[in-house]
């Protein structure tokens, strides 16, 4: 037999063997729900599921909960098992049923037929109504109608502070690089109730890589922890671990650290008029250059 033909057969054999092994080791063989009916994918070893598939939801909203009060930074979380992991969402005015915002989302599913988590971040800064409806759904491949619809109604309060405001220095906004100028960055609080200690912890994480590209930087050392916070009238005491004093070799850096902390605390609670910074309970000698 010609050596080229033999080599060709060998290559084909190797490829087919590889595909057979991949198929054997993969989890492709299962039952999936398509247009309300169970359909084989590959050669599943199990029997056809006895569960009724026609009313089975393949997209489920898990957070926020129905009737929860939400603000401008809405975070929708749930799970979905849909074709190519893609589905649709829409925000409606609960009174008029008019569309406010809409878009596509993706579930992080490991394989076809398996649920995968999803997270949708929506900015509702221009919304006026006090009640909204969140819908998630897919389109039927057979006739294009909506299927797997899940929806919740939410109370909307545009004044709700559902974000954290943290302050950093910025080399592009402050060309003179003065010690006391710091600038805000907003971080979504999701659907959790914001707290001051969480706000400060986000400050201690420092700017993201994207923020750094925009010139933001922090003067607070890595590894700093918040020991406690205590409000007394119009004053707020914030106590930090000793790591906050690492490398504090100059009055300018100390001033920057203090400015970041003070501005972040004051932005969270407008009733506060003074911020007391302590280190391991020590106030007088805390953050000295």
Beta strands, then each sheet from edge to edge (+ up, - down):
strand 1: 30-34
strand 2: 37-41
strand 3: 59-63
strand 4: 69-70
strand 5: 73-80
strand 6: 86-93
strand 7: 99-106
strand 8: 116-123
strand 9: 131-139
strand 10: 146-156
strand 11: 163-170
strand 12: 183-188
strand 13: 216-217
strand 14: 226-232
strand 15: 235-240
strand 16: 274-279
sheet 1: 1+ 2-
sheet 2: 3+ 5- 8+
sheet 3: 4+ 10+ 9- 6+ 7-
sheet 4: 12+ 11- 13+
sheet 5: 14+ 15- 16-
end
